[in-house]
Amino acid sequence: MARKIVISCRDFEVEAEMLERECPKTCEAIWRALPLEAELEIWKEEVYFEIPVKVEPEDPTPNTKAGDVAYWPEGPGFCIFFGKSQPISPVNTFARITGGTEKFRGVKTGDRITVRRA
């Protein structure tokens, strides 16, 4: 059974399933670092924040879709894509939000976000 994470922001929570076959090292590093809490930033249709995790590029991709949760090696950053925008450079897509991605349209830079194990 795949591990899941819960992302909480403002007055909502979404769940994401970890993609352990695609990015096992990234999934493990993120899992070990949980829980995470930060002030988020917005870039186009992406929420991101810096995290204390170092992972090499692992099956990096320049393309994402709404619902993708990715690690940005250059940050290092935790990224949540909720629209059509693409990352500024390749990311390790390590999880997928199963529903509620559109709720991120209401968040603002500086909002608190937490990520924990489900």
C-alpha positions in Angstrom: 0.0 0.0 0.0 1.4 3.4 -1.0 2.3 5.9 1.7 0.2 9.1 1.8 0.8 12.6 3.0 -1.7 15.3 4.1 -1.1 18.9 3.1 -2.9 21.5 5.2 -3.3 25.2 4.4 -5.7 27.8 5.5 -9.0 26.0 6.1 -8.5 22.9 4.0 -6.5 19.7 3.7 -5.7 17.5 0.7 -4.2 14.1 0.5 -1.4 13.0 -1.8 -0.2 9.5 -2.6 3.5 9.1 -2.8 4.9 7.8 -6.1 7.5 5.4 -4.7 8.1 3.5 -7.9 9.0 6.6 -9.8 11.1 8.4 -7.2 11.9 6.1 -4.3 14.9 8.1 -2.9 12.9 11.4 -3.0 9.9 9.8 -1.4 12.0 8.3 1.4 13.9 11.6 2.1 10.6 13.6 2.2 8.9 11.0 4.4 11.8 11.1 6.9 11.6 14.9 7.1 7.9 15.0 7.9 6.2 16.9 9.5 7.1 20.1 7.6 5.8 23.6 8.2 6.5 26.8 6.3 5.3 30.0 4.8 4.4 29.4 1.2 5.3 31.3 -1.9 3.3 31.4 -5.1 4.7 31.3 -8.6 2.1 31.3 -11.4 0.0 28.3 -10.6 2.4 26.7 -8.2 2.7 26.8 -4.4 6.3 26.2 -3.1 8.4 26.5 0.0 11.9 25.6 1.0 12.5 22.4 2.9 15.5 21.0 4.8 16.0 18.0 2.4 18.8 17.3 -0.1 18.1 14.8 -2.9 19.8 14.5 -6.2 17.7 14.8 -9.4 15.7 11.5 -9.7 13.9 10.9 -12.9 13.6 14.8 -13.2 11.0 16.2 -15.5 10.4 19.7 -16.9 6.7 18.9 -17.3 4.0 18.8 -14.6 0.2 18.7 -14.4 -2.3 20.0 -11.8 -2.1 17.8 -8.7 1.6 16.9 -9.0 3.7 17.3 -5.9 7.4 17.7 -6.6 10.8 18.2 -5.1 12.9 21.0 -6.7 16.5 20.1 -6.3 17.7 23.6 -7.0 15.7 25.1 -4.1 15.6 22.8 -2.3 11.9 23.1 -2.5 8.5 21.4 -2.0 6.2 22.3 -4.9 2.5 21.8 -5.5 1.2 22.4 -9.0 -2.5 23.4 -9.2 -2.8 24.7 -12.8 -1.0 24.7 -16.1 2.2 26.4 -15.2 5.4 24.4 -15.4 8.5 24.4 -13.2 11.3 26.8 -13.8 13.7 23.8 -14.0 13.3 20.0 -13.8 11.7 18.6 -10.7 11.3 15.1 -9.0 7.6 14.5 -9.1 7.1 12.3 -6.0 3.4 12.5 -5.1 0.0 13.1 -6.6 -2.9 14.9 -5.0 -6.0 12.8 -5.3 -8.6 15.6 -5.1 -9.0 19.3 -4.1 -6.2 20.8 -6.1 -8.3 23.8 -7.0 -8.4 24.9 -3.3 -4.8 26.1 -3.8 -6.2 28.9 -6.0 -7.3 30.8 -2.8 -3.9 30.8 -1.0 -1.6 33.7 -0.8 2.2 34.2 -0.3 2.9 34.1 3.4 0.1 31.6 4.3 1.2 28.8 6.6 1.3 25.3 5.2 2.0 22.0 6.9 2.8 18.6 5.5 2.5 15.4 7.6 2.2 11.7 7.3 -1.4 10.4 6.7 
